[in-house]
Amino acid sequence: MTKKQQRRRYKLHQNIKQLFDYSATLKTVYVPHDFELENRYIKELKDKYNYQIQYQIQ
């Protein structure tokens, strides 16, 4: 992963950390079970960086 890609991934983490839980080491984003995947930051993490989306019941 290039430095530019690492910086972008870090910035995406900063954008989603107020809304969702995530694990950078496991490459997983935890979202509520009734959440629609319309968030562009999560979509980019999923498509570009192969993150998994984990739905959870709270």
N, C-alpha and C positions, 0 to 999 in steps of 0.2 A: 504494500500500500504506500502510495507516495505521500509526501508531506501535505500536499494540497488536499488529498482525499482524507487524511487524518484530521486536518483542520475543519473540513466540512462536516465530518462525522461528529466531531466534538461540538460544533455549532448546532447541529441537529439535536444532540443530547441536551444542550442548554435550552433549546426551544421547547422540548417536550417535558422537561423535568418538573415544571409547575403543574402540568395536567395529569401526567401518568407516571407510574413507576417503571423503571427499566433496569436491566442488568447489561452493562457493556461487555462484561467477560463472557456471559452466556449468549449475548446477542439476541436478547428477548425484550419485548416491550409488553407490559401488562396493562390491559385496557378493561374497562367495565364490560360486562357481558352484553349490554344493550347498545354499545357504541358502534356507530357506522364508521367505516374506514374512509372518512372524507378529509382527514387531516393530511395535508401535503407533506409534512415532515415525517410522519410515520410511513407514508407511502414511499418516500424516498429511501428511508432506512431499509424498508422491506425489499424494494426493487434493486437498489444499487449495492447495498451492503449485506444482503441476505439475512436480515433480522427476522426472527419469528414473532408472530403476534399471538400472545396468550390472553385469552378472555378469562376473566375471573368474576366470581359472584361475590358481592360485598354485602 
